[in-house]
Amino acid sequence: MTTPAVTVYKETDVREAGKIMVEKQIGRLPVAEDKKVVGIIDRDDVMGAWLPGT
């Protein structure tokens, strides 16, 4: 895990999240809302958004 943790917010566009993953060479990002973790986005989520039906 990277320290400090790299996070995105619920409002972050999936393309931006994918860009962060590539730049930081990480496979998952915690998703935050109101300073609380509400989920995790991973590379499969990003690819699914880019390639609907996969």
NORFENNOR-V656104 format. One record per pair of residues at least 12 apart in sequence whose C-alpha atoms are under 10 Angstrom apart, sorted by the first residue. I is the first residue (numbers start at 1). GAP is how many residues later the second one is. If there is no record, write none. Layout:
BEGIN
((I,GAP) (I,GAP))
END
This chain:
BEGIN
((1,25) (1,27) (2,22) (2,24) (5,24) (5,25) (6,14) (6,15) (6,18) (6,20) (6,22) (6,23) (6,24) (6,25) (7,13) (7,21) (7,22) (7,23) (7,24) (7,25) (7,30) (7,33) (7,34) (8,12) (8,21) (8,22) (8,23) (8,24) (8,25) (8,29) (8,31) (8,32) (8,33) (9,20) (9,21) (9,22) (9,23) (9,24) (9,25) (9,26) (9,27) (9,28) (9,29) (9,30) (10,20) (10,21) (10,22) (10,23) (10,24) (10,27) (10,28) (10,29) (10,30) (11,20) (11,21) (11,22) (12,19) (12,20) (13,33) (14,27) (14,31) (14,32) (14,33) (14,35) (14,36) (15,31) (15,32) (15,34) (15,35) (16,30) (17,12) (17,14) (17,24) (17,25) (17,26) (17,28) (17,29) (18,23) (18,24) (18,25) (18,27) (18,28) (18,29) (18,32) (19,27) (21,20) (21,21) (21,22) (21,25) (22,21) (26,16) (26,17) (27,14) (27,15) (27,16) (27,17) (28,12) (28,13) (28,14) (28,15) (28,16) (28,17) (28,18) (29,12) (29,13) (29,14) (30,12))
END
